[in-house]
């Protein structure tokens, strides 16, 4: 009988991690999940709660695992948690943990649009994290995802909240495009990447098959709800993001949204040999509401 795979997942409470952990659990993978705060446990899962990802706590528990999927990251900064602290320094710490525990495979979620030419603070932190992983000597897979959507992602919850108020706000023209990918596809791909050799030392755009403008996405999402769609001046949106901590959009949220970043879905499709969900069909069916 083949030995069961043992996989470590960081950021266990996050949107992607919760779906991934459930999927791995249902597929009888030995799972070690780590979070700063307590979380619900699945079958076949060992839980580790450690606020600072303490080496003394983690080392004996994750030793000799087959892969580590690093899903910790922040998309908005605060005085307590900035991009460098979480996206860069913690990644460096996780890489060192992998080396000390003889975990040879690491999977990391970066961001679509990350490159050596970026001037955006969030992307710079993700690029620096990528460099740490690439130079580590570990077998790595780095994904650069667009919007990952499901019923409970941050983006979808924002739109649902807006629908309850009767109005969805669109910054600027809304004609900038996004390339969303469905969470069920994402967890299958990430699971593959942790164990299949064809993903070795690759940087891959994690994007859906179709580009869609933000305006079109919002219209399809809210179809049948009698929600008013209101365009707001982009300058006003940025001003609110700078001055209002409860703003609907953060500064980097706006930068990423209007950046019109596009990825190579065909490369992803050929590598995974998967049939992907159509986001348009999911929106039209109301399955994301």
Secondary structure as UniProt FT lines:
FT   STRAND          6..10
FT   TURN            12..13
FT   HELIX           15..26
FT   TURN            27..28
FT   STRAND          30..35
FT   TURN            43..44
FT   STRAND          45..49
FT   TURN            51..52
FT   HELIX           55..62
FT   TURN            63..64
FT   STRAND          67..70
FT   HELIX           84..89
FT   HELIX           90..100
FT   TURN            101..102
FT   STRAND          105..109
FT   TURN            112..113
FT   TURN            116..117
FT   HELIX           121..134
FT   TURN            135..136
FT   STRAND          139..145
FT   STRAND          148..149
FT   HELIX           154..165
FT   STRAND          167..171
FT   TURN            172..173
FT   STRAND          177..178
FT   STRAND          181..182
FT   HELIX           183..195
FT   HELIX           197..199
FT   TURN            200..201
FT   STRAND          202..206
FT   STRAND          212..213
FT   HELIX           214..221
FT   TURN            222..226
FT   STRAND          228..232
FT   HELIX           234..243
FT   TURN            245..246
FT   HELIX           251..257
FT   TURN            258..259
FT   HELIX           265..272
FT   HELIX           279..285
FT   TURN            286..288
//
